[in-house]
Amino acid sequence: MPFGGDGRGDGVVGMGNRVNWVQLRELALTLGPPVLAVVVAFWITAQFVGPAPPRELTIAAASKYSPYWAAADRYREIFAENGITLTIRETKGSMENLALIRDRASGVDAAFIQGGLTGGQEVPGVASLGRVLQEPVWIFYQGSATLQKLTELVGKRVLIGPAGSATAALATRLLTASGVTADNATLITSELPAYVEALEQDKADAGFLVLAPEARTVKRLFDDSPKIRLMSVVQAGAYTQRFPFLKSVELKEGVVDFARDLPPVDTRMLTTTAALVVREGVHPALIGLLTQAAVEVHRQPRLNDKGEASAFARSNAFPLAEDQEFPLSEEAKRVYKSGEPFFQRFLPFWLATLADRLMVMLLPLLGILLPVIKFAPALYAWRIRRRIVYWYRELRKVESDIGLKPGAADLAEALGEIERIEAAVNRIPVPLAFANQLYDLRGHIDVVRQRLEAARRTLS
């Protein structure tokens, strides 16, 4: 062993009770500076390691039984499996969700936001985890004339959705781009329960809805209202070029109801996509877990009781690792690119996050520890050899003076110096690996002593 020993033949060549203390001193001088460097590096690294993730996250959805709520409820199950409580806050929809996610005092950490709400404006402090849901823009109308363009709604009474809602914001934006405004048309804000009656009772000519295909209002308009028709927007492709958050889709003939052939013709529609967003400051581990939940929930379309998917559903179509309105979270990008973090593949969530944090701290330390492990033995060996070399230097001085000072007094003084050197060398504690060097030094001391003795006999 390189260190230790009590001077009685247990690994150290040397004499006296000083052996242990000298060895400890050598150990401290050799390893002290590297250990101090490791401690300093550990402290500095610890300043950049975030705290453990909280055990609760709050997400703003919409009304119960809405697609947003249904998705959040499935997220909640995944979070519970990982020891995290996901609280779902019921809201009036995307407009309220956007306000809540921007308000740090709201307590909301994540939210669903319908596409197009930002109006192209940057929303600071909010990041996207991708687009997770497709939301069709239904445009129904009543009357004998066939309508195919939004510009044809000039002069008509148009339902644009509840006041202050995301549907109203999107409808107004599309109508304004089409030259339809409150100056040349009647824009009506109305809650969903009155939507169907307004069209059936000739209180409105057309109306916008942003709802899932399975929504009750959409079913009523198809099932119970033969006079109401779905608009096929022939300029749908042009709208997607103007508004990148929109997509153009074709609702095939009969896909809503094969028996009744609904819709009766292939119908061109617009759809928007809902973003899953988080506010600034949410723990990266929870962002990663929420992104993983979104991937698991949305990659396969949800089936109804009959085992049928939505008319717009496609496998592996969502979530989309892109967003036209919000910057995509860096943590979400990592999940989309590489899947769940390495440690989560083998460990529970809490242990995996702890391991991730420890790795952040240990990697810089390894950069110091590895050189220490490599060079510490060499440094220790250098210190031992330096002690032996020192006494070789002293011995050489004595030997060099033999011919320069041939007097008896000088030779006696030199022999006294030899005795001092030998006594000092006998007290050097040296590990067994260096014992040969110590014995060589003792032999050379004896050689110089013999030369001095021979010179003194010659004088006498």
Buried (B, 14 or more C-beta within 10 A) or exposed (E): EBBBBBBEEEBBBBBEEEBBEBBEEBBEEBBEEBBEBBEEBBEEBEEEEEEEBEEEBBBBBBEEEBBBBBBBBBBBEBBEEBEBEBBBBBBEBBBBBBBBBBEEEBEBBBBBBBBBBBEEEEBEEBBBBBBBBBBBBBBBBBBEEEBEEBEBBBEBBBBBBBEEBBBBBBBBBBBEBBEBEEEEBEBBBBEBEBBBEBBBEEEBBBBBBBBBBEBEBBBBBBEEBEEBBBBBBEBBEEBBEEBEBBBBBEBEBBBBEEEEEBBEEEBBBBBBBBBBBBBEEBBBBBBBBBBBBBBBBBEBBBEEEEEEBBBBBEEEBBBBBEBBBBEBBEBBBBBBEEEBBEBBEEBEBBEBBBBBBEEBBBEBBEEBBEEBEEEBEEBBBEEBBEBBEEBBEBBEEBBEBBEEEEEEEBBEBBBEBBEEBBEEBBEBBBBBBBEEBBEEBBEBBEEBBEBBEEBBEEEE
